[in-house]
Amino acid sequence: MFSYELFIALRYLRARRRQAAISAITAIAVTGITIGVAALIVAQAMITGFRADIQEKILQGTAHLNLLKEDNSGIESYRELAAKISKVPGVSTVSATIYAPALLSIGDRQEQAMLKGVDLTSTREANEVFSTTIEGDPSLLAAGPETKSAGQVDVEESNGASYGIVIGQHLARALGVRVNDITTAISAQARLTPVGLQTRPRYTRFRVVGIFASGLYEYDAKWAYISLAATQNLTGAGDTAGVLQMKVADIYAVSEIGDRVRAIAGPGFITTNWQELNRPLFAALQLQHRLVIVFFSLLIAVAALNIIITLTMMVIEKHKDIAILRAQGATSRAIRRIFILQGVIIGIFGAGLGLMLGLAVSWVANSYHLISIPAEIYSVSHVTLKVRAIDCISVTILAILICTLATLYPSRMASRLAPVEALRYE
């Protein structure tokens, strides 16, 4: 159907000596589209990869779903409640925990830390410390007096207990500790006295039994794991839990699973999930993704303006040919198709080159870790570009569509050219 129109369109795109300017503008248009498509593919891959890295590390280092009291008080019958929640459809694992801020000290070095209690009676899959520990053995968190080595200094003056601790790799580096070193945790415990509320510091010494690396700088620089019993002793909470943390089968159905968990827990309980706790971060990434698409789409559109110039100059250059075609019976629609096909061919060629360039740049960047970022700010040390097929297809279609729209004015101008007027002075 478009055989002769396509033949003529391809013929017009071949440069002649007198069409050198048109050929140069066409090359500029193809180059602009190529760069725009490649840049958009790389930018989308960068944002998608960054989001995937952050999400993976957040889910690896934290629970998918948390259950806690509305008044933030302790959960007394947490074992029975955990057994009930473990039977809720969609819940994979349940584990009790307590979060306790403390000051870790060794020698003349001190660092603020968040201590997280690990329920060692639950499965390993329920506690992320077992999957993120890179040195040592987190199962030694429950170390008691019977495991105290000879010459080890006495610990917690109130009960003489000895516990293990697993420290984030950046926190361990800041403190200068290694496995088997002893560090002191200083926490403040408030109690009511006849003269009012008084705060008394509590000193507990821990043996470093492991070092973990979650991949998130915030966790690795501020978090440490101790046993749930040690956390209860450190905070004076007794046999209670602050939070029941859960892993779920479908991380994107966490809201629905949370509703079922609250129904089992009863009144006085609330749930928080990984999406709610990290909503500002993912909302910012989504906004950034949209802005990137708009920006680079405009870049492709600017490149497509060269197509308008190319085809307009082509119409002026080929007015005699157009008039002859019209005189031989070519319809206005056929003339319009010739110039639309030229723009589409330029768009396909430029988009194809841009796609190959974008994939090549992404592969090189991933192979050599070219995109490094400050881990202290972004929580990851480098970005892995994640190229999705849907993004490549969408960008390619977008580029071709923009190029097609750029042909509307020149093709309309060519189709309205009157043969008599075009040949009058020939």
Secondary structure, 3 states (H helix, E strand, C coil): CCHHHHHHHHHHHCCCHHHHHHHHHHHHHHHHHHHHHHHHHHHHHHHHHHHHHHHHHHHHHCCCEEEEECCCCCECCHHHHHHHHCCCCCEEEEEEECEEEEEEEECCEEEEEEEEEECCCCCHHHCCHHHHEEEECHHHHHCCHHHCCCCCCCCCCCCCCCEEEEEEHHHHHHHCCCCCCEEEEEEEEEEEECCEEEEEEEEEEEEEEEEECCCCHHHHHHEEEEEHHHHHHHHCCCCCECEEEEEECCHHHHHHHHHHHHHHHCCCEEEEEHHHHCHHHHHHHHHHHHHHHHHHHHHHHHHHHHHHHHHHHHHHHCHHHHHHHHHCCCCHHHHHHHHHHHHHHHHHHHHHHHHHHHHHHHHHHHHHCCCECCHHHHCCCECCCCCCHHHHHHHHHHHHHHHHHHCHHHHHHHHCCCHHHHHCCC
